[in-house]
């Protein structure tokens, strides 16, 4: 996951900084979207696993929404 995030950061920096041909920019954008989707899937899977572990633990622990 860390390598994916580093690659995503590099793509964003390149798109923001460099003047590159449109076709190359589009290819980088598509790669970035694919990486973001993959990362989201991994995070959702991890969240599901955490919820499962907490459910198995019973009332000993509670999951708190950090966005609230």
N, C-alpha and C positions, 0 to 999 in steps of 0.2 A: 504494500500500500504506500509506503514511504517513497519508493521509486516512482510510482505513478504520480504522486503529488509533486515530486520534484520535476518530472517531465511536464506536467501541466503548468507549473510555474514558469518553466523555460519557454513553453509555447506562448503563454500570455505575454511574457517579456518581449519575445521576438515579435509578436504581432503589434505590440504597443510601440516598440522602439524602432524596428527596422522598416525600411520601405522595401517591401518585397512584392513580386508580381502577384496579381490577383489569384491566379491558379494555385500558387504556392501558399498564399494566405488561406485560401479556402481549404486546401488539404490539411494545413495545420489546425484550422478551426474544427474540421471534422475529426481529426485525431483527438483534439482536446475534448470534444463532446463525448467521444467514445470512452476516454479515460474517466471523465466525470460520471458517466453512467455506471461504469464498472465500480468506481469508488462508492457511489451511492448504494449500489447493490450490496457491496461488502459491509457498509455501515448498517444498512437495514437488517442484514443477516446477523450481525453482531448484536444489534438492539433486540432482535427476536430471541437470541440465545440468552441475553441478560434477563429479559422478561421471563423466560422459561425457568431459569435458575432461581429467580426471585419467587416465582409462583411455587416452585418446589420447596423453597425455604419457609413458606407459610407467612405468618405475620411478623417474623423476625426482622424483615427488611421491607422498605417501601421504595418504589421508583418515583422520583420527583421530576417533573418536567422543568428543564432549565430555561425554557423559553417563556415560561409564565412569570 
